[in-house]
């Protein structure tokens, strides 16, 4: 969760009540939550309906781009071994991060 909930349970209750009042449907979305709770950088959020492999691919691609495709730094950030990262990069799909604009250097 991206929000620290400094007000603890009361703040959580108020946020849920706020969302419930604003939500005309059954599913509460980010737009229904109080603005202070929703992260400013929504790129950290993942769209609903992604598979675990798609989430993993997005996390790896984002980390590779943040680290300028330096695999050791990326592996350290992700908390995995560099060889594990290399294996995951070799999988189909990882080398076409950023709509094919960036290609993995496998050496």
N, C-alpha and C positions, 0 to 999 in steps of 0.2 A: 504494500500500500504506500502511496506516495505522500500521504498527508500524515503528520505526526500525531494528530488528535490531542493537542495540549489540554483541551477541556475534558478529555476522557469520555465517559459514558454519556454525560449530559449533552455534550457537543454532538456526539454521534446520534443521539435521539433527536436532537433538534434538526440535524441535517436530514435524517430520514423523514421526519415530519414535513420539512420544507419540500423535499422531493415528492412526497406523497401528494401534497396539496397541488403542486405544479404539474404532476404527471396525469394526463388524461387517459393513458393506456395502462396495460398491466406491467410493462417493463420500465423500470426507472433507468434513465440514461444520464450521461454527464451533464446535459443541458438542464436537467431538473435539479441538480445539486447546487448548493450555494457556491458562488464564484470563488470564495477563498479556499475551497476544498479541491477544486479542479486544478491540476497542474498547468502552469503557463505554457510549458513545452509539451504540447499534445503529441509530438512525435514519439514520445516515450510510451505512449499507449498503443496497444495492438487492437486491430479491428476484430470483432467477434467472428467466430466461424473458422479460424485458422487451425490447421492441424499442428501437432507437436513438431513435425519436421519443418513446416513453414515458419513457425515461431523460432526454431533453432536457426534456420537459414537467415532470418531477419537479424537475429542477435549477432550471428557471426559476421554477416555483411556490414552491419553498422559498426561493429568493433574493428573490423579490418579497415574500414574507411576512416574511422577516428584515429587509427594508428598508422595511417599511410601505408597500409599493407605490410607492415613489419610484423611478421608472424610471432616472434618471441614476445613482443610487447602485447600483441593481441591475445595470445594464449595466457599470458600472465593476467591480463584484465579479465578474461573469461574464467579464470581459475581452472584451466585444463592444461594438459601436457602439450608441448609444441607438436609432437608427433600425432597426437589425437586431432589437433587442429588441421594439420596437413591432410590427414585422412578425410576429414569432413570437407575440406576445400576441394578435394578430388572428386567428391560426389557430384553428380549432375546438378546444376543449378547454382552452386555456390560461385562458380567462376563468372556467372553473368550478373553479379551484383550491380545495382544502380542501372537497371534497364540496359545492361550490356555495355555500358560506357567504360567500366573498369574491369580489367581481366586480372585474375590471380597470377602472380609469378610463383611458379612451383619450385623454383630453385633456391 
